[in-house]
Amino acid sequence: MLKRRKLGTVYTLSPFQKLMKWCIGVTSKIIFTIVIWILWFGVYYVLLGIINFLGANLANLWSEEIPTMDFFRSIMGQVFYVIGMIFIVIYVFFDKLFRRK
């Protein structure tokens, strides 16, 4: 059985403990990313609905309201949605790189 080495008042972690800590960190980041993606879908859909309403009723850019899902399914709608998802992944997984000490 492996014994932990004592360095003064600090204990070193075994390789399995380091692996377990890393796995827990990555798993929590994946779950957090999925939750934020779901929230991002809701926020993005609401924003598209607002744009649709303003474009049809206030700015008169088009004659009648187009279903919001048609905006979402368009090429530009999908591009902005995927860009938002990529930014979320970068924020969650690389947060330590941008954090100040």
C-alpha positions in Angstrom: 0.0 0.0 0.0 1.3 3.4 -0.9 1.9 5.9 1.9 1.6 9.6 1.5 4.7 11.5 2.0 4.7 14.3 4.5 6.5 17.5 3.6 6.2 19.6 6.7 2.6 20.4 7.3 1.6 19.7 3.7 0.6 16.3 2.4 1.2 15.4 -1.3 -1.6 13.8 -3.3 -1.2 10.3 -4.8 -1.5 10.0 -8.6 -5.0 8.5 -8.2 -6.2 11.4 -6.1 -4.8 13.9 -8.7 -6.6 12.0 -11.5 -9.9 11.9 -9.4 -9.6 15.7 -8.8 -9.1 16.3 -12.5 -12.0 14.1 -13.5 -14.3 15.8 -11.1 -13.2 19.2 -12.4 -13.8 18.3 -16.1 -17.1 16.6 -15.4 -18.4 19.6 -13.5 -17.3 21.9 -16.4 -19.1 19.7 -18.9 -22.3 19.7 -16.9 -22.0 23.5 -16.3 -21.5 24.0 -20.1 -24.6 22.0 -21.0 -26.7 24.0 -18.5 -25.4 27.3 -19.9 -26.1 26.1 -23.4 -29.7 25.5 -22.5 -29.9 29.0 -21.0 -28.2 30.5 -24.0 -30.9 28.8 -26.3 -33.6 30.5 -24.3 -32.0 33.9 -24.2 -31.2 33.7 -27.9 -34.7 32.7 -28.8 -36.2 35.6 -26.8 -33.8 38.0 -28.5 -34.8 36.7 -32.0 -38.4 37.2 -31.0 -37.7 40.8 -29.9 -35.9 41.4 -33.2 -38.8 39.9 -35.1 -41.3 42.1 -33.3 -39.3 45.3 -33.7 -38.6 44.6 -37.4 -42.2 43.9 -38.3 -44.0 46.5 -36.1 -41.6 49.4 -35.5 -39.1 49.5 -38.3 -41.3 48.0 -41.0 -38.4 46.1 -42.4 -40.8 43.3 -43.5 -44.6 43.4 -44.0 -45.7 40.8 -41.5 -44.2 38.9 -38.5 -42.2 35.9 -39.6 -42.2 33.0 -37.1 -39.3 33.2 -34.7 -38.2 29.7 -35.5 -37.7 30.6 -39.1 -35.2 33.3 -37.9 -33.5 30.6 -35.8 -33.3 28.1 -38.7 -31.8 30.7 -41.1 -28.1 30.5 -41.9 -27.2 33.7 -39.9 -29.3 32.6 -37.0 -27.4 29.3 -36.8 -24.1 31.0 -37.2 -24.7 33.4 -34.3 -26.1 30.6 -32.1 -23.0 28.4 -32.7 -20.6 31.3 -32.1 -22.3 31.9 -28.8 -21.9 28.2 -27.9 -18.2 28.3 -28.7 -17.7 31.4 -26.5 -19.4 29.6 -23.7 -17.1 26.6 -24.0 -14.1 28.9 -24.1 -15.3 30.8 -21.0 -16.0 27.7 -19.0 -12.9 25.6 -19.9 -10.3 28.4 -20.1 -11.6 30.6 -17.3 -8.3 30.2 -15.3 -6.3 31.7 -18.2 -8.2 35.0 -18.1 -8.6 35.3 -14.4 -6.4 37.9 -12.6 -4.6 37.0 -9.5 
